[in-house]
Amino acid sequence: MRETHRPRETAGDSGSGLPQHRPGRAFVHDSGASGSGTPHRSDGRPPHTPRGARRPDPAGHPGTTPPVPGWPASPFLPVSLLLGSLLALFALITWQVAAEGPLLRLDERVGESLFRRGPAGLTQLFSDLGGVPVALPVLICAIAYALWRGARRLPVYAALTMAAVPALVIPLKVATARQGPLTEAVNYYPSGHTATAAVAYGASALLLLAVPRPAWLRAWVPPAAAALLTAATGVGLVLHGYHWPLDVLASWCLGPVLLAPLWWAGRRRP
């Protein structure tokens, strides 16, 4: 019988063999993993397999291969910087009020120029937004809604945050004993109405953001409403002559600091 298979050619045969580079023609796979000119890989990187060695990431930087530059974005750093700045400003104001420093005298001159400005009925309405009969029912409604939507811990935290307002503000009022505008009475620093508004409306907004809410209630509406109501309260108190500007500014600084634990808890789980 005649042999049907061709004889195997050796490397020295001229008809066939390993592919050779042709002069004057670009060859893509000029260098392999070992740099020997074999075309089995196009670069010198190790294979991405469990056996292949991966190039380590830069020390201290999380990520995968290829490494992701920089640190992961986190809201805690800017929030911490903001809270630190507010605490520093609050401490500066409190020191100036207690020591009757130059900032206090400037505050009194500015306040005297602002008293009785604007419609009295409107400024009185704004001032009342920080009263317990107005602000506290808003927080109670937000707590009830959060409980109805299944939250258990956050409503308790919100109630404790609200209880912290008189526990902190009243000793400060007694310690500073600042005289109020247009009156001989004292204990006006910081503004209790402004702190009540900031915490009551701010806690309500945080509760609404942490639980499922109606589709029409956009995420930006609760915090925007809380900021607007708190600002209106402070402006009304100053324009109506109930408080000095620094009394209000100090409570504006204090509000976010008191709300920070509730904000942190809301980011984790309601």
Secondary structure as a PSIPRED ss2 file (coil, helix, strand):
# PSIPRED VFORMAT (PSIPRED V4.0)

   1 M C   1.000  0.000  0.000
   2 R C   1.000  0.000  0.000
   3 E C   1.000  0.000  0.000
   4 T C   1.000  0.000  0.000
   5 H C   1.000  0.000  0.000
   6 R C   1.000  0.000  0.000
   7 P C   1.000  0.000  0.000
   8 R C   1.000  0.000  0.000
   9 E C   1.000  0.000  0.000
  10 T C   1.000  0.000  0.000
  11 A C   1.000  0.000  0.000
  12 G C   1.000  0.000  0.000
  13 D C   1.000  0.000  0.000
  14 S C   1.000  0.000  0.000
  15 G C   1.000  0.000  0.000
  16 S C   1.000  0.000  0.000
  17 G C   1.000  0.000  0.000
  18 L C   1.000  0.000  0.000
  19 P C   1.000  0.000  0.000
  20 Q C   1.000  0.000  0.000
  21 H C   1.000  0.000  0.000
  22 R C   1.000  0.000  0.000
  23 P C   1.000  0.000  0.000
  24 G C   1.000  0.000  0.000
  25 R C   1.000  0.000  0.000
  26 A C   1.000  0.000  0.000
  27 F C   1.000  0.000  0.000
  28 V C   1.000  0.000  0.000
  29 H C   1.000  0.000  0.000
  30 D C   1.000  0.000  0.000
  31 S C   1.000  0.000  0.000
  32 G C   1.000  0.000  0.000
  33 A C   1.000  0.000  0.000
  34 S C   1.000  0.000  0.000
  35 G C   1.000  0.000  0.000
  36 S C   1.000  0.000  0.000
  37 G C   1.000  0.000  0.000
  38 T C   1.000  0.000  0.000
  39 P C   1.000  0.000  0.000
  40 H C   1.000  0.000  0.000
  41 R C   1.000  0.000  0.000
  42 S C   1.000  0.000  0.000
  43 D C   1.000  0.000  0.000
  44 G C   1.000  0.000  0.000
  45 R C   1.000  0.000  0.000
  46 P C   1.000  0.000  0.000
  47 P C   1.000  0.000  0.000
  48 H C   1.000  0.000  0.000
  49 T C   1.000  0.000  0.000
  50 P C   1.000  0.000  0.000
  51 R C   1.000  0.000  0.000
  52 G C   1.000  0.000  0.000
  53 A C   1.000  0.000  0.000
  54 R C   1.000  0.000  0.000
  55 R C   1.000  0.000  0.000
  56 P C   1.000  0.000  0.000
  57 D C   1.000  0.000  0.000
  58 P C   1.000  0.000  0.000
  59 A C   1.000  0.000  0.000
  60 G C   1.000  0.000  0.000
  61 H C   1.000  0.000  0.000
  62 P C   1.000  0.000  0.000
  63 G C   1.000  0.000  0.000
  64 T C   1.000  0.000  0.000
  65 T C   1.000  0.000  0.000
  66 P C   1.000  0.000  0.000
  67 P C   1.000  0.000  0.000
  68 V C   1.000  0.000  0.000
  69 P C   1.000  0.000  0.000
  70 G C   1.000  0.000  0.000
  71 W C   1.000  0.000  0.000
  72 P C   1.000  0.000  0.000
  73 A C   1.000  0.000  0.000
  74 S C   1.000  0.000  0.000
  75 P C   1.000  0.000  0.000
  76 F H   0.000  1.000  0.000
  77 L H   0.000  1.000  0.000
  78 P H   0.000  1.000  0.000
  79 V H   0.000  1.000  0.000
  80 S H   0.000  1.000  0.000
  81 L H   0.000  1.000  0.000
  82 L H   0.000  1.000  0.000
  83 L H   0.000  1.000  0.000
  84 G H   0.000  1.000  0.000
  85 S H   0.000  1.000  0.000
  86 L H   0.000  1.000  0.000
  87 L H   0.000  1.000  0.000
  88 A H   0.000  1.000  0.000
  89 L H   0.000  1.000  0.000
  90 F H   0.000  1.000  0.000
  91 A H   0.000  1.000  0.000
  92 L H   0.000  1.000  0.000
  93 I H   0.000  1.000  0.000
  94 T H   0.000  1.000  0.000
  95 W H   0.000  1.000  0.000
  96 Q H   0.000  1.000  0.000
  97 V H   0.000  1.000  0.000
  98 A H   0.000  1.000  0.000
  99 A H   0.000  1.000  0.000
 100 E C   1.000  0.000  0.000
 101 G C   1.000  0.000  0.000
 102 P H   0.000  1.000  0.000
 103 L H   0.000  1.000  0.000
 104 L H   0.000  1.000  0.000
 105 R H   0.000  1.000  0.000
 106 L H   0.000  1.000  0.000
 107 D H   0.000  1.000  0.000
 108 E H   0.000  1.000  0.000
 109 R H   0.000  1.000  0.000
 110 V H   0.000  1.000  0.000
 111 G H   0.000  1.000  0.000
 112 E H   0.000  1.000  0.000
 113 S H   0.000  1.000  0.000
 114 L H   0.000  1.000  0.000
 115 F C   1.000  0.000  0.000
 116 R C   1.000  0.000  0.000
 117 R C   1.000  0.000  0.000
 118 G C   1.000  0.000  0.000
 119 P C   1.000  0.000  0.000
 120 A H   0.000  1.000  0.000
 121 G H   0.000  1.000  0.000
 122 L H   0.000  1.000  0.000
 123 T H   0.000  1.000  0.000
 124 Q H   0.000  1.000  0.000
 125 L H   0.000  1.000  0.000
 126 F H   0.000  1.000  0.000
 127 S H   0.000  1.000  0.000
 128 D H   0.000  1.000  0.000
 129 L C   1.000  0.000  0.000
 130 G C   1.000  0.000  0.000
 131 G C   1.000  0.000  0.000
 132 V H   0.000  1.000  0.000
 133 P H   0.000  1.000  0.000
 134 V H   0.000  1.000  0.000
 135 A H   0.000  1.000  0.000
 136 L H   0.000  1.000  0.000
 137 P H   0.000  1.000  0.000
 138 V H   0.000  1.000  0.000
 139 L H   0.000  1.000  0.000
 140 I H   0.000  1.000  0.000
 141 C H   0.000  1.000  0.000
 142 A H   0.000  1.000  0.000
 143 I H   0.000  1.000  0.000
 144 A H   0.000  1.000  0.000
 145 Y H   0.000  1.000  0.000
 146 A H   0.000  1.000  0.000
 147 L H   0.000  1.000  0.000
 148 W H   0.000  1.000  0.000
 149 R C   1.000  0.000  0.000
 150 G C   1.000  0.000  0.000
 151 A C   1.000  0.000  0.000
 152 R C   1.000  0.000  0.000
 153 R H   0.000  1.000  0.000
 154 L H   0.000  1.000  0.000
 155 P H   0.000  1.000  0.000
 156 V H   0.000  1.000  0.000
 157 Y H   0.000  1.000  0.000
 158 A H   0.000  1.000  0.000
 159 A H   0.000  1.000  0.000
 160 L H   0.000  1.000  0.000
 161 T H   0.000  1.000  0.000
 162 M H   0.000  1.000  0.000
 163 A H   0.000  1.000  0.000
 164 A H   0.000  1.000  0.000
 165 V H   0.000  1.000  0.000
 166 P H   0.000  1.000  0.000
 167 A H   0.000  1.000  0.000
 168 L H   0.000  1.000  0.000
 169 V H   0.000  1.000  0.000
 170 I H   0.000  1.000  0.000
 171 P H   0.000  1.000  0.000
 172 L H   0.000  1.000  0.000
 173 K H   0.000  1.000  0.000
 174 V H   0.000  1.000  0.000
 175 A H   0.000  1.000  0.000
 176 T H   0.000  1.000  0.000
 177 A C   1.000  0.000  0.000
 178 R C   1.000  0.000  0.000
 179 Q C   1.000  0.000  0.000
 180 G C   1.000  0.000  0.000
 181 P C   1.000  0.000  0.000
 182 L C   1.000  0.000  0.000
 183 T C   1.000  0.000  0.000
 184 E C   1.000  0.000  0.000
 185 A C   1.000  0.000  0.000
 186 V C   1.000  0.000  0.000
 187 N C   1.000  0.000  0.000
 188 Y C   1.000  0.000  0.000
 189 Y C   1.000  0.000  0.000
 190 P C   1.000  0.000  0.000
 191 S C   1.000  0.000  0.000
 192 G H   0.000  1.000  0.000
 193 H H   0.000  1.000  0.000
 194 T H   0.000  1.000  0.000
 195 A H   0.000  1.000  0.000
 196 T H   0.000  1.000  0.000
 197 A H   0.000  1.000  0.000
 198 A H   0.000  1.000  0.000
 199 V H   0.000  1.000  0.000
 200 A H   0.000  1.000  0.000
 201 Y H   0.000  1.000  0.000
 202 G H   0.000  1.000  0.000
 203 A H   0.000  1.000  0.000
 204 S H   0.000  1.000  0.000
 205 A H   0.000  1.000  0.000
 206 L H   0.000  1.000  0.000
 207 L H   0.000  1.000  0.000
 208 L H   0.000  1.000  0.000
 209 L H   0.000  1.000  0.000
 210 A H   0.000  1.000  0.000
 211 V C   1.000  0.000  0.000
 212 P C   1.000  0.000  0.000
 213 R C   1.000  0.000  0.000
 214 P C   1.000  0.000  0.000
 215 A C   1.000  0.000  0.000
 216 W C   1.000  0.000  0.000
 217 L C   1.000  0.000  0.000
 218 R C   1.000  0.000  0.000
 219 A C   1.000  0.000  0.000
 220 W C   1.000  0.000  0.000
 221 V H   0.000  1.000  0.000
 222 P H   0.000  1.000  0.000
 223 P H   0.000  1.000  0.000
 224 A H   0.000  1.000  0.000
 225 A H   0.000  1.000  0.000
 226 A H   0.000  1.000  0.000
 227 A H   0.000  1.000  0.000
 228 L H   0.000  1.000  0.000
 229 L H   0.000  1.000  0.000
 230 T H   0.000  1.000  0.000
 231 A H   0.000  1.000  0.000
 232 A H   0.000  1.000  0.000
 233 T H   0.000  1.000  0.000
 234 G H   0.000  1.000  0.000
 235 V H   0.000  1.000  0.000
 236 G H   0.000  1.000  0.000
 237 L H   0.000  1.000  0.000
 238 V H   0.000  1.000  0.000
 239 L H   0.000  1.000  0.000
 240 H H   0.000  1.000  0.000
 241 G C   1.000  0.000  0.000
 242 Y C   1.000  0.000  0.000
 243 H C   1.000  0.000  0.000
 244 W C   1.000  0.000  0.000
 245 P H   0.000  1.000  0.000
 246 L H   0.000  1.000  0.000
 247 D H   0.000  1.000  0.000
 248 V H   0.000  1.000  0.000
 249 L H   0.000  1.000  0.000
 250 A H   0.000  1.000  0.000
 251 S H   0.000  1.000  0.000
 252 W H   0.000  1.000  0.000
 253 C H   0.000  1.000  0.000
 254 L H   0.000  1.000  0.000
 255 G H   0.000  1.000  0.000
 256 P H   0.000  1.000  0.000
 257 V H   0.000  1.000  0.000
 258 L H   0.000  1.000  0.000
 259 L H   0.000  1.000  0.000
 260 A H   0.000  1.000  0.000
 261 P H   0.000  1.000  0.000
 262 L H   0.000  1.000  0.000
 263 W H   0.000  1.000  0.000
 264 W H   0.000  1.000  0.000
 265 A H   0.000  1.000  0.000
 266 G H   0.000  1.000  0.000
 267 R H   0.000  1.000  0.000
 268 R H   0.000  1.000  0.000
 269 R C   1.000  0.000  0.000
 270 P C   1.000  0.000  0.000
